[in-house]
Amino acid sequence: MKGFVRAALAAVRPADVLPSPNIWHWPEVYQVENRAQDADGDLWRALREDCDWAGLDVVDVGCGDGFHLPVFAGSARTVTGVEPYAPLVKRAKARVAGLPNVTVHAGPAQRLPLPDTSADLVHARTAYFFGPGCEPGMREADRVLRPGGALAVVDLDGAAAPYGPWLCADEPRYDPAVVAEFFADNGFSVRHVTARWEFTRREDLESVLRIEFSAKVAQRAIDETPGLSFPVGYRLHVRRKPSGLVLP
């Protein structure tokens, strides 16, 4: 089923938009997943410590249905969500309708609909920035960042059990070592964060695993996960745009 969905999406999406079959096709289940992720706030704490956005202008690339936008809006000056998939853009706009400092635009990471030097933080959480091949999005982030601004990429850690091995089993072309080397070679720092996913019902946990993985790997993950929670490893990559003269 997952292979069929990916093939169908490839036939209808623009060539430079990477599909997200989980949230694109099961947004309500993905909403459950978003609520379960980072139950103790470890990712948010790490992000604030490495690039605090209080009073600054934030761009969330691949914002999906806008789940993270209100968190940024609590202390940022402005927040801009950018999402390529029209149904999610609509959902994100509805979510932030009551937040005067938040706007949502349709667009891909490779062509952000924003002016040059208009942001202090560009954030992407498990969206687009997967290693080799994401250079166009990195260039766009640098374009819209002000000098001294930060590109923060929150990526799943394929080397961290239990989620990493499930991910690698489902996507054998995904090599965590290659991805880590790519970010290091492109000037990013790395911070490893372990976040706890916590569900209120077992059926929710199983539904989320079934939209994240193929049927075989999802069943493996379900069998290997007792109870209602499990740890997930992330890598927080941060690169700052130079604020002065860059010498060779």
Secondary structure, DSSP 4 states (H G I P E B T S, - for coil): -HHHHHHHHHHHS-TT----HHHHH-HHHHHHHHHHTTTT-HHHHHHHHHS--TTSEEEEET-TTSTTHHHHHTT-SEEEEEES-HHHHHHHHHHTTT-TTEEEEE--GGG-SS-TT-EEEEEEESSS--STT-HHHHHHHHHHEEEEEEEEEEEE-TTSTTHHHHHHHH-TT--HHHHHHHHHHTT-EEEEEEEEEE-SSHHHHHHHHHHHS-HHHHHHHHHT--TTEEEEEEEEEEEEPP-SPPP-
